[in-house]
Amino acid sequence: MTTTTDLADVTGTDSAAGRDRLLATLDAMADDLQAEGPACDDAGKLTERTVELLRDSGLGWMYVSKDLGGLALSPSDSAQVLERFAYIDGSISWTGGIFAGVGYLTAFFDKAVEKTLLADGVPNFSATAYPGGRAVRVEGGYRLTASYSYCSGLPNADYVLCNSLVFDGDQPVPGPPVIFLVPASATTLRGNWDTIGLRGTGSVDFTVTDYFVPDHHAVPMSPRLAAGMLAMVHLGRQTWASGTTRRLLDELAAFANRDPKPGATRLADNPVFRTEYADFELAYRSARALGAEVFAEVDASVASGEPLSRRQTSLLAGASVHMHDVCRDVALWAFNKGGGTALRAGTLQRVIRDAISGCQHAVISRSQLADIGHELVGAPPELQWMGTALVAMPPGL
């Protein structure tokens, strides 16, 4: 299996070389990761063996800058890696994809802080999506007390990024929320991840109580930083849905072609099934092509150092919503066509459960389509994306 040591020969080279090496790594460890999947589900988090495999894979270096020994993959190249990862296992790739984004997350901080965080290898980062709780300014930093929900990967993380407003007494201080870097050991996990699918992600609720965060571990959520983080989330979710949908289609094709019971015919011999399969295959390929088109446009912006345009963010969101719509439709169809095999424990059932659960994520809600459509028909220029809505930016941001 490829390890971080083996990645040294592609560090500092072009993005495609790093992509190809990571793809080869995933292919080499695919059987081992798939074997760990059910145990991750049972544990409600990644197993120690899974975490070991991910650390050895070098995936955590995907977005780390080249001057710090990383691969600095482009959005399009990283999308191919994340899609392949999702094909292998839904829960492991959901969490592992977040951990693979550590190079992007550490770059929020000063270079000296980033170097310190990466000094002993790539740590596992989790992150919260929305500001919660309160942070109070004190000498040398902040005191943070907050509660958060759906924090994927936290049970296996070394650090978690927590967003919060800063308060002066009972009143929030004008300005953007602040991102706080908190050790996972300083959090209290609620342990409430009891779900249909994605059980291995450990997406628990948690609290932080009166924790001191030094100034060098606190970064204001600027509009550009927020937009970049949102783009990363859309890329991660779209590629996860794409890889999962491909796996669903392949699993169902294998099921349809298996030898039938005596007196029965193969599902693949049914023309109605074949027609439906063709419809879903074409829908999947169309949605994937849209994602690839948008990622290529994002590549150009990143290469030029320009922030993403509102149109690009809108299309990223739209591509992700669309791919999840296809993924959900295929999962429900696969459950119906899979009969008893889909009903009982096994690979097909597990992929279906993970797909349906992943399609519940708030960031891919169809409610965004009204604002995406607003952009496409000509929204006023003062509106910008904040989370999952196109809104007028508050004063001070």
C-alpha positions as CSV (number, residue, x, y, z in Angstrom):
1,M,0.0,0.0,0.0
2,T,1.1,3.6,-0.7
3,T,2.1,5.5,2.4
4,T,3.0,9.1,3.1
5,T,6.6,8.2,2.5
6,D,5.8,7.0,-1.0
7,L,4.1,10.3,-1.7
8,A,7.4,12.2,-1.4
9,D,8.2,11.7,-5.1
10,V,5.1,13.6,-6.2
11,T,5.3,16.4,-3.6
12,G,6.0,19.7,-5.3
13,T,5.1,18.3,-8.7
14,D,1.9,19.1,-10.7
15,S,-1.6,18.5,-9.3
16,A,-2.3,15.6,-11.7
17,A,0.7,13.6,-10.4
18,G,-0.6,13.9,-6.9
19,R,-4.1,13.0,-8.0
20,D,-3.0,9.9,-9.8
21,R,-0.9,8.7,-6.8
22,L,-3.8,9.2,-4.4
23,L,-6.2,7.4,-6.8
24,A,-3.7,4.5,-6.9
25,T,-3.6,4.6,-3.1
26,L,-7.3,4.3,-2.7
27,D,-7.5,1.5,-5.2
28,A,-4.8,-0.4,-3.3
29,M,-6.6,0.0,0.1
30,A,-10.2,-0.3,-1.2
31,D,-10.7,-3.9,0.0
32,D,-9.3,-3.1,3.5
33,L,-11.6,0.0,3.8
34,Q,-14.7,-1.9,2.7
35,A,-13.9,-4.6,5.2
36,E,-13.9,-2.0,8.0
37,G,-17.2,-0.4,7.0
38,P,-19.6,-2.5,9.0
39,A,-17.4,-2.2,12.1
40,C,-17.4,1.5,11.7
41,D,-21.2,1.4,11.6
42,D,-21.3,-0.7,14.8
43,A,-18.9,1.7,16.6
44,G,-20.6,4.9,15.5
45,K,-17.3,6.2,14.4
46,L,-14.2,5.1,12.4
47,T,-12.4,2.1,13.8
48,E,-8.7,2.5,14.8
49,R,-7.7,0.4,11.8
50,T,-9.7,2.7,9.5
51,V,-8.0,5.8,11.0
52,E,-4.6,4.1,10.5
53,L,-5.4,3.4,6.9
54,L,-6.4,7.0,6.2
55,R,-3.3,8.4,7.9
56,D,-1.1,6.1,5.9
57,S,-2.8,6.9,2.7
58,G,-1.5,10.5,2.4
59,L,-5.0,11.8,1.7
60,G,-4.5,14.5,4.4
61,W,-1.8,16.1,2.3
62,M,-4.2,16.7,-0.6
63,Y,-4.8,20.4,0.0
64,V,-1.6,21.2,2.0
65,S,0.5,23.8,0.2
66,K,3.6,22.6,-1.6
67,D,6.0,24.7,0.5
68,L,4.8,22.7,3.5
69,G,5.3,19.4,1.8
70,G,1.7,19.0,0.5
71,L,0.3,18.0,-2.9
72,A,-1.8,21.2,-3.4
73,L,-4.4,19.5,-5.6
74,S,-6.6,21.6,-7.8
75,P,-10.4,21.4,-7.2
76,S,-11.0,19.2,-10.3
77,D,-8.2,16.8,-9.4
78,S,-9.3,16.6,-5.8
79,A,-12.9,16.0,-7.0
80,Q,-11.8,12.9,-8.8
81,V,-10.0,11.6,-5.6
82,L,-13.0,12.3,-3.4
83,E,-15.4,10.7,-5.9
84,R,-13.3,7.5,-6.0
85,F,-13.2,7.5,-2.2
86,A,-17.0,7.8,-2.0
87,Y,-17.4,4.8,-4.3
88,I,-15.4,2.6,-1.9
89,D,-17.4,3.4,1.3
90,G,-20.0,6.0,2.1
91,S,-19.4,6.5,5.8
92,I,-15.6,6.2,5.7
93,S,-15.4,8.6,2.7
94,W,-17.8,11.1,4.4
95,T,-15.5,11.4,7.4
96,G,-12.2,10.8,5.6
97,G,-13.1,13.5,3.0
98,I,-13.4,16.0,5.8
99,F,-10.1,14.9,7.2
100,A,-8.6,15.2,3.7
101,G,-9.5,18.9,3.7
102,V,-7.2,19.7,6.6
103,G,-4.7,21.5,4.3
104,Y,-7.5,24.0,3.4
105,L,-8.5,24.4,7.0
106,T,-5.1,24.9,8.5
107,A,-4.4,27.6,5.9
108,F,-7.0,29.8,7.7
109,F,-4.3,30.5,10.2
110,D,-0.9,32.2,10.2
111,K,1.8,30.2,8.5
112,A,3.7,29.7,11.8
113,V,0.5,28.2,13.3
114,E,0.0,26.0,10.2
115,K,3.6,24.8,10.4
116,T,3.1,23.9,14.1
117,L,-0.1,22.0,13.4
118,L,1.5,20.0,10.6
119,A,4.8,19.4,12.4
120,D,4.0,15.9,13.5
121,G,2.0,14.9,10.4
122,V,-1.5,15.8,9.3
123,P,-4.0,16.1,12.2
124,N,-7.7,15.2,11.7
125,F,-9.9,18.2,11.7
126,S,-13.6,18.4,12.1
127,A,-15.7,21.6,11.7
128,T,-19.0,23.1,12.5
129,A,-21.2,24.8,10.0
130,Y,-23.1,27.5,11.7
131,P,-22.2,30.0,14.6
132,G,-23.4,28.8,17.9
133,G,-23.0,29.9,21.5
134,R,-20.9,32.8,22.7
135,A,-17.3,33.8,22.8
136,V,-16.1,36.5,25.2
137,R,-13.0,38.6,24.6
138,V,-10.4,38.2,27.4
139,E,-6.7,39.0,27.6
140,G,-4.8,37.1,25.0
141,G,-7.8,35.4,23.4
142,Y,-11.4,34.3,24.0
143,R,-13.5,32.2,26.4
144,L,-15.8,30.0,24.3
145,T,-19.0,28.3,25.5
146,A,-21.2,26.8,22.8
147,S,-23.3,23.9,21.6
148,Y,-23.2,22.4,18.0
149,S,-24.9,19.7,16.1
150,Y,-24.0,17.2,13.3
151,C,-20.3,17.4,13.7
152,S,-19.1,14.6,11.4
153,G,-15.9,12.9,12.3
154,L,-15.5,14.6,15.7
155,P,-15.1,11.2,17.6
156,N,-12.0,10.6,15.5
157,A,-10.7,14.2,15.2
158,D,-7.7,15.9,16.8
159,Y,-9.2,19.4,16.5
160,V,-12.6,20.9,15.7
161,L,-13.2,24.4,14.1
162,C,-16.0,26.1,16.0
163,N,-17.8,29.2,14.7
164,S,-19.2,31.7,17.1
165,L,-20.2,35.3,17.5
166,V,-18.3,37.4,20.0
167,F,-20.2,39.0,22.8
168,D,-19.8,41.9,25.1
169,G,-22.1,41.1,28.0
170,D,-25.4,40.1,26.5
171,Q,-24.9,41.9,23.2
172,P,-23.0,40.5,20.1
173,V,-20.1,42.6,19.0
174,P,-20.5,44.0,15.4
175,G,-18.6,42.0,12.9
176,P,-18.3,38.6,11.4
177,P,-18.3,35.3,13.4
178,V,-14.9,34.0,14.5
179,I,-13.5,30.6,13.8
180,F,-12.0,29.0,16.9
181,L,-9.6,26.1,16.8
182,V,-10.5,23.8,19.7
183,P,-8.8,20.5,20.6
184,A,-11.3,17.6,20.4
185,S,-10.3,16.7,23.9
186,A,-11.9,19.9,25.1
187,T,-15.3,19.0,23.8
188,T,-18.1,17.0,25.4
189,L,-19.8,14.6,22.9
190,R,-23.5,14.0,23.2
191,G,-23.2,10.5,21.6
192,N,-26.5,10.9,19.9
193,W,-25.7,9.6,16.4
194,D,-28.4,6.9,15.9
195,T,-29.3,7.0,12.2
196,I,-30.5,4.9,9.3
197,G,-27.2,5.3,7.4
198,L,-23.8,7.0,7.6
199,R,-23.6,5.4,11.0
200,G,-19.8,5.3,10.9
201,T,-19.4,9.1,10.5
202,G,-20.1,9.8,14.2
203,S,-21.8,13.1,13.4
204,V,-22.6,13.9,17.0
205,D,-23.8,17.0,18.8
206,F,-21.2,18.4,21.2
207,T,-20.6,21.2,23.7
208,V,-17.6,23.4,24.6
209,T,-17.6,25.0,28.0
210,D,-15.6,28.1,29.0
211,Y,-12.6,27.0,26.9
212,F,-9.8,29.5,26.4
213,V,-8.8,30.0,22.8
214,P,-5.6,32.0,22.3
215,D,-5.6,34.8,19.7
216,H,-3.5,32.8,17.3
217,H,-6.1,30.1,17.2
218,A,-9.0,32.5,16.3
219,V,-9.7,33.8,12.8
220,P,-12.5,36.2,11.7
221,M,-14.9,34.6,9.2
222,S,-14.3,37.1,6.3
223,P,-16.7,36.9,3.3
224,R,-13.9,35.5,1.2
225,L,-13.1,32.8,3.7
226,A,-16.7,32.0,4.2
227,A,-17.2,31.7,0.4
228,G,-14.2,29.4,0.1
229,M,-15.4,27.2,2.9
230,L,-18.8,27.0,1.3
231,A,-17.3,26.1,-2.1
232,M,-15.3,23.3,-0.4
233,V,-18.4,21.9,1.2
234,H,-20.3,21.9,-2.1
235,L,-17.4,20.2,-3.9
236,G,-17.2,17.6,-1.1
237,R,-20.9,16.8,-1.1
238,Q,-21.2,16.7,-4.9
239,T,-18.4,14.3,-5.3
240,W,-19.6,12.1,-2.4
241,A,-23.1,11.9,-4.1
242,S,-21.5,11.2,-7.4
243,G,-19.3,8.3,-6.1
244,T,-22.2,6.9,-4.1
245,T,-24.5,7.0,-7.1
246,R,-22.0,5.2,-9.3
247,R,-21.6,2.5,-6.6
248,L,-25.4,2.1,-6.4
249,L,-25.7,1.7,-10.2
250,D,-22.9,-0.8,-10.3
251,E,-24.3,-2.8,-7.4
252,L,-27.7,-3.0,-8.9
253,A,-26.3,-4.0,-12.3
254,A,-24.4,-6.9,-10.6
255,F,-27.6,-7.8,-8.8
256,A,-29.6,-7.7,-12.0
257,N,-27.2,-10.0,-13.8
258,R,-26.9,-12.7,-11.1
259,D,-28.2,-16.2,-11.8
260,P,-31.9,-16.4,-11.0
261,K,-33.7,-19.0,-8.9
262,P,-35.1,-22.0,-10.8
263,G,-38.0,-21.0,-13.0
264,A,-37.2,-17.2,-12.7
265,T,-35.5,-14.9,-15.1
266,R,-32.7,-12.4,-14.5
267,L,-33.8,-8.9,-13.7
268,A,-31.4,-7.8,-16.5
269,D,-33.6,-9.6,-19.0
270,N,-36.6,-7.4,-18.1
271,P,-36.9,-4.5,-20.7
272,V,-38.7,-2.3,-18.2
273,F,-35.8,-2.6,-15.8
274,R,-33.3,-1.9,-18.6
275,T,-35.2,1.2,-19.6
276,E,-35.2,2.5,-16.1
277,Y,-31.6,1.7,-15.6
278,A,-30.7,3.6,-18.8
279,D,-32.7,6.6,-17.6
280,F,-30.8,6.7,-14.3
281,E,-27.4,6.0,-15.9
282,L,-27.9,9.0,-18.2
283,A,-29.2,11.2,-15.4
284,Y,-26.1,10.3,-13.4
285,R,-23.7,11.0,-16.2
286,S,-25.4,14.3,-17.0
287,A,-25.2,15.4,-13.4
288,R,-21.5,14.4,-13.1
289,A,-20.7,16.3,-16.3
290,L,-22.3,19.4,-14.8
291,G,-20.1,19.0,-11.8
292,A,-17.0,18.6,-13.8
293,E,-17.8,21.7,-15.9
294,V,-18.2,23.8,-12.7
295,F,-15.1,22.4,-11.1
296,A,-13.1,23.4,-14.2
297,E,-14.3,27.0,-13.9
298,V,-13.3,27.0,-10.3
299,D,-9.9,25.7,-11.2
300,A,-9.3,28.8,-13.3
301,S,-10.3,31.2,-10.5
302,V,-8.1,29.4,-8.0
303,A,-5.2,29.4,-10.4
304,S,-5.5,33.1,-10.9
305,G,-5.9,33.8,-7.2
306,E,-9.3,35.4,-7.8
307,P,-12.2,34.8,-5.4
308,L,-15.1,32.7,-6.8
309,S,-17.9,34.7,-8.4
310,R,-21.4,34.6,-7.1
311,R,-22.3,32.8,-10.3
312,Q,-19.7,30.1,-9.7
313,T,-20.9,29.6,-6.1
314,S,-24.5,29.3,-7.3
315,L,-23.5,26.7,-9.9
316,L,-21.5,24.7,-7.4
317,A,-24.6,24.7,-5.1
318,G,-26.8,23.8,-8.1
319,A,-24.5,21.0,-9.3
320,S,-24.5,19.5,-5.7
321,V,-28.3,19.7,-5.3
322,H,-28.8,18.2,-8.7
323,M,-26.4,15.3,-8.1
324,H,-28.1,14.6,-4.7
325,D,-31.5,14.5,-6.4
326,V,-30.2,11.9,-8.7
327,C,-28.6,10.0,-5.9
328,R,-31.8,9.9,-3.8
329,D,-33.9,8.8,-6.8
330,V,-31.4,6.0,-7.6
331,A,-31.3,4.9,-4.0
332,L,-35.0,4.6,-3.6
333,W,-35.3,2.8,-7.0
334,A,-32.5,0.4,-6.1
335,F,-34.3,-0.4,-2.8
336,N,-37.4,-1.2,-4.7
337,K,-35.7,-3.3,-7.4
338,G,-33.4,-5.0,-4.9
339,G,-36.2,-6.8,-3.2
340,G,-35.2,-9.0,-0.3
341,T,-31.5,-8.4,-1.0
342,A,-31.9,-4.7,-0.4
343,L,-34.0,-5.4,2.7
344,R,-31.4,-7.6,4.4
345,A,-28.0,-6.6,5.8
346,G,-25.4,-6.5,3.0
347,T,-23.5,-4.2,0.7
348,L,-26.5,-3.2,-1.4
349,Q,-28.6,-2.3,1.7
350,R,-25.7,-0.4,3.3
351,V,-25.0,1.7,0.2
352,I,-28.7,2.5,-0.1
353,R,-28.9,3.5,3.6
354,D,-25.8,5.7,3.3
355,A,-27.2,7.4,0.1
356,I,-30.5,8.2,1.6
357,S,-28.9,9.6,4.8
358,G,-26.4,11.7,2.9
359,C,-29.1,13.2,0.8
360,Q,-30.6,14.7,4.1
361,H,-27.7,17.1,4.5
362,A,-28.9,20.7,4.9
363,V,-26.4,22.1,2.4
364,I,-28.0,20.2,-0.5
365,S,-31.6,21.1,0.2
366,R,-33.8,21.9,-2.8
367,S,-34.9,25.0,-0.9
368,Q,-31.7,26.6,-2.4
369,L,-33.1,26.4,-5.9
370,A,-35.1,29.5,-5.5
371,D,-31.9,31.5,-4.8
372,I,-29.9,29.7,-7.4
373,G,-32.7,30.6,-9.9
374,H,-32.5,34.2,-8.6
375,E,-28.9,34.3,-9.6
376,L,-29.5,32.7,-12.9
377,V,-32.2,35.2,-13.9
378,G,-30.4,38.2,-12.5
379,A,-30.3,38.9,-8.7
380,P,-29.3,42.4,-7.5
381,P,-25.5,42.7,-7.1
382,E,-25.6,43.4,-3.4
383,L,-26.9,39.9,-2.6
384,Q,-24.3,37.3,-1.7
385,W,-24.3,33.7,-0.5
386,M,-24.2,33.2,3.2
387,G,-24.5,29.5,4.0
388,T,-27.5,28.2,2.0
389,A,-29.2,31.5,1.2
390,L,-28.6,34.5,-1.1
391,V,-28.9,37.5,1.2
392,A,-27.8,41.1,1.6
393,M,-24.6,41.1,3.6
394,P,-25.0,42.5,7.2
395,P,-23.1,45.7,8.0
396,G,-19.5,45.1,9.1
397,L,-18.9,42.1,6.9
